[in-house]
Amino acid sequence: MKIKNVVLDMGNVLLDFNPEVSLNAFCSSEEEKNVIRKELFGGPEWQMADRGDITDAQRYDLVKLRIPEKYHKALKECALRWDICMKPVEGAGDFCNFVKEKGLGIYVLSNASNLFYEYFPTFLPLDYFDGVFVSADYHMLKPDAEIYLTFLEKYGLNAHDCLFIDDREANVIAARNVGMNAVRFEENYDEIKKLL
């Protein structure tokens, strides 16, 4: 395959999305962690924000209705500052530079809420990439085919020229179904480099 463009997921590919970091930082008991983990990170509002239906702040207002008031302070911290975990995945910056040095296009295609634009530029500036496509801006989510097709159309890309990299198997399969080359990221940047 002749790859012309590399399309990267963000969470757990470029930046380390780990809710345990904020739970450990803001919660004072295991019970509090368990409740917030289930209702905030596992509740429907997480996808609602990624789809752009609500903001991170609105997510807190909805989730708090389901949990005891004694946990509201920790919940608010976790809801508004969960991104303290978003540190670069080892090798991510080097890989991005490798892609650019090879003269390939480099894009981000991510399920993410509006907060993306606050934490992501601390990793790399948005204009480093040839395109950044955030689900909340388009009210659609991976692995729906629509998001891949809209992404390709927006940037005028041929699916067969792209290598899509994501840590979730369902998202990889969906990318292949629309004609993209796709691999699952398993902390294996060195192996992926061999495909380029």
C-alpha positions as CSV (number, residue, x, y, z in Angstrom):
1,M,0.0,0.0,0.0
2,K,1.1,3.5,-0.8
3,I,0.2,5.8,2.1
4,K,-0.1,9.5,1.5
5,N,-1.8,10.5,4.7
6,V,-1.7,9.4,8.3
7,V,-4.9,9.9,10.3
8,L,-4.5,9.7,14.1
9,D,-7.0,9.2,16.9
10,M,-6.2,11.4,19.9
11,G,-7.1,9.5,23.1
12,N,-4.6,6.8,24.0
13,V,-2.9,7.3,20.7
14,L,-1.5,10.8,21.0
15,L,-2.6,11.7,24.6
16,D,-3.1,9.4,27.5
17,F,-6.8,9.4,28.4
18,N,-6.9,7.8,31.9
19,P,-9.9,8.8,34.2
20,E,-8.1,7.2,37.1
21,V,-5.8,10.2,37.2
22,S,-8.6,12.6,38.0
23,L,-10.4,10.2,40.3
24,N,-7.2,9.7,42.3
25,A,-6.6,13.5,42.4
26,F,-10.1,14.6,43.5
27,C,-11.9,11.8,45.3
28,S,-11.4,10.9,48.9
29,S,-12.7,7.3,49.1
30,E,-13.0,4.2,46.9
31,E,-16.8,4.5,47.1
32,E,-16.6,8.1,45.8
33,K,-14.3,7.0,42.9
34,N,-16.6,4.1,42.0
35,V,-19.7,6.3,41.9
36,I,-18.1,9.0,39.8
37,R,-16.3,6.5,37.5
38,K,-19.6,4.8,36.7
39,E,-21.8,7.9,36.4
40,L,-19.4,10.4,34.8
41,F,-17.0,8.4,32.8
42,G,-19.4,5.5,32.1
43,G,-22.6,7.5,31.8
44,P,-24.4,8.6,28.6
45,E,-23.3,12.2,29.1
46,W,-19.7,11.3,28.1
47,Q,-20.7,10.4,24.6
48,M,-23.2,13.3,24.5
49,A,-20.4,15.8,25.0
50,D,-18.2,14.0,22.5
51,R,-21.0,14.3,20.0
52,G,-21.3,18.0,20.8
53,D,-24.8,17.8,22.2
54,I,-23.6,19.2,25.6
55,T,-20.5,20.9,27.0
56,D,-18.3,19.6,29.7
57,A,-19.9,22.0,32.2
58,Q,-23.4,20.8,31.2
59,R,-22.2,17.3,31.7
60,Y,-21.6,18.0,35.4
61,D,-25.1,19.5,35.8
62,L,-26.7,16.4,34.4
63,V,-24.6,13.7,36.1
64,K,-24.9,15.4,39.6
65,L,-28.7,14.6,39.5
66,R,-27.8,10.9,39.8
67,I,-25.3,11.0,42.6
68,P,-25.3,11.9,46.3
69,E,-24.8,15.5,47.1
70,K,-21.8,14.7,49.3
71,Y,-19.9,13.7,46.1
72,H,-20.8,16.8,44.1
73,K,-17.6,18.7,44.8
74,A,-15.4,15.8,43.6
75,L,-17.7,15.2,40.7
76,K,-17.4,18.9,39.6
77,E,-13.6,18.7,39.7
78,C,-13.6,15.5,37.7
79,A,-16.1,16.8,35.2
80,L,-14.3,20.0,34.5
81,R,-10.6,19.0,35.1
82,W,-10.6,15.4,33.9
83,D,-8.1,16.5,31.3
84,I,-5.2,16.6,33.8
85,C,-4.5,13.1,32.6
86,M,-4.0,14.2,29.0
87,K,-0.2,13.8,28.8
88,P,1.6,12.7,25.6
89,V,1.7,9.0,24.9
90,E,5.3,7.8,24.8
91,G,6.7,8.2,21.3
92,A,3.7,10.2,20.0
93,G,5.6,13.4,19.3
94,D,8.5,11.6,17.6
95,F,6.0,9.7,15.5
96,C,4.3,12.9,14.3
97,N,7.6,14.4,13.4
98,F,8.5,11.1,11.5
99,V,5.3,11.4,9.5
100,K,6.0,15.0,8.6
101,E,9.6,14.4,7.7
102,K,8.4,11.7,5.2
103,G,6.3,14.4,3.5
104,L,3.0,12.7,4.4
105,G,-0.2,14.5,5.3
106,I,-1.0,14.2,9.0
107,Y,-4.5,14.5,10.5
108,V,-6.4,14.1,13.7
109,L,-9.8,12.4,13.8
110,S,-11.0,12.2,17.3
111,N,-14.1,11.6,19.4
112,A,-13.7,14.6,21.8
113,S,-15.7,17.3,23.6
114,N,-15.3,21.0,23.3
115,L,-12.5,20.9,25.9
116,F,-10.2,19.4,23.2
117,Y,-9.2,22.9,22.1
118,E,-7.9,23.7,25.6
119,Y,-5.7,20.7,26.3
120,F,-4.6,19.5,22.9
121,P,-2.5,22.5,21.9
122,T,-0.3,21.9,24.9
123,F,0.8,18.8,23.0
124,L,1.2,20.2,19.5
125,P,-0.3,23.4,17.9
126,L,-3.4,22.7,15.8
127,D,-1.7,24.2,12.7
128,Y,1.0,21.5,13.0
129,F,-1.5,19.2,11.4
130,D,-3.0,19.3,7.9
131,G,-6.4,18.9,9.5
132,V,-8.0,18.4,12.9
133,F,-11.5,16.9,13.0
134,V,-13.2,16.8,16.4
135,S,-16.5,14.9,16.7
136,A,-18.2,17.5,18.9
137,D,-17.9,20.1,16.1
138,Y,-19.8,17.8,13.7
139,H,-22.3,16.1,16.0
140,M,-21.2,12.6,15.0
141,L,-19.1,9.9,16.5
142,K,-16.7,7.0,15.6
143,P,-17.4,4.3,14.7
144,D,-20.3,5.6,12.6
145,A,-19.3,5.5,8.9
146,E,-20.6,9.1,8.5
147,I,-17.8,10.6,10.5
148,Y,-15.1,9.0,8.4
149,L,-16.8,9.9,5.1
150,T,-17.4,13.5,6.3
151,F,-13.7,13.7,7.4
152,L,-12.5,12.5,4.0
153,E,-14.8,14.8,2.1
154,K,-13.8,17.9,4.2
155,Y,-10.1,17.4,3.5
156,G,-10.5,16.1,-0.1
157,L,-8.8,12.8,0.8
158,N,-9.0,9.4,-1.0
159,A,-9.7,6.7,1.6
160,H,-7.2,4.3,0.0
161,D,-4.4,6.8,0.5
162,C,-4.9,7.1,4.2
163,L,-3.6,5.0,7.2
164,F,-5.9,5.4,10.2
165,I,-4.6,4.7,13.6
166,D,-6.9,4.1,16.6
167,D,-6.7,2.2,19.9
168,R,-10.3,0.8,19.6
169,E,-10.9,-2.2,17.3
170,A,-14.4,-1.0,16.4
171,N,-13.1,2.3,15.1
172,V,-10.4,0.5,13.1
173,I,-12.9,-1.9,11.5
174,A,-15.2,1.0,10.7
175,A,-12.4,2.9,8.9
176,R,-11.6,-0.2,6.9
177,N,-15.3,-0.5,5.9
178,V,-15.1,2.9,4.2
179,G,-11.9,2.0,2.3
180,M,-9.2,3.4,4.6
181,N,-6.1,1.4,5.6
182,A,-6.3,1.1,9.4
183,V,-4.3,-0.4,12.2
184,R,-5.0,-0.7,15.9
185,F,-2.5,1.2,18.1
186,E,-1.0,-0.9,20.8
187,E,1.9,1.3,21.9
188,N,3.6,0.1,18.7
189,Y,4.7,3.2,16.9
190,D,7.9,1.6,15.7
191,E,6.0,-1.2,14.0
192,I,3.6,1.4,12.4
193,K,6.5,3.4,11.0
194,K,7.4,0.3,8.9
195,L,4.1,0.7,7.0
196,L,4.9,4.2,5.9
